[in-house]
Amino acid sequence: QVQVVESGGGLVQPGGSLRLSCAASGITFDLYAMSWYRQAPGNQREWVGGIGTSGSINYADPVKGRFTISRDNTKKTGYLQMNSLKPEDTAVYYCNVKLGGSGYAYWGQGTQVTVSS
């Protein structure tokens, strides 16, 4: 059974930092690309960034220079380090893992990030 579980969300002040984790089980993690998405109330889910199986990383423009994505295949875990957080970063953050060249993809349940003073 495949499970994808995000953790690390919470309430943080503007300018603060959080690190989200995405732990996967039931898959050969190093064969899967991992992406982060977020969804704010009333908005569509948007792509934040992703890391491929080769380690290549891409970010959406709103988070470039502030967010860092990484992965540890030995722990089957990916990370989203978020610095210089802004109120507009407030959203539920989701992890998605996708097997390259296939339709197999799995979502986590999401973790809430709230940036407020």
Protein Blocks (a to p, Z undefined) as FASTA:
>chain_A
ZZdddehiacddehiacddddddehiafklpccddddddehiacddfbdcdfkopacddf
klgokaccdddfklopacdddehiafklgccdddddddehiabdcddebjaddddZZ
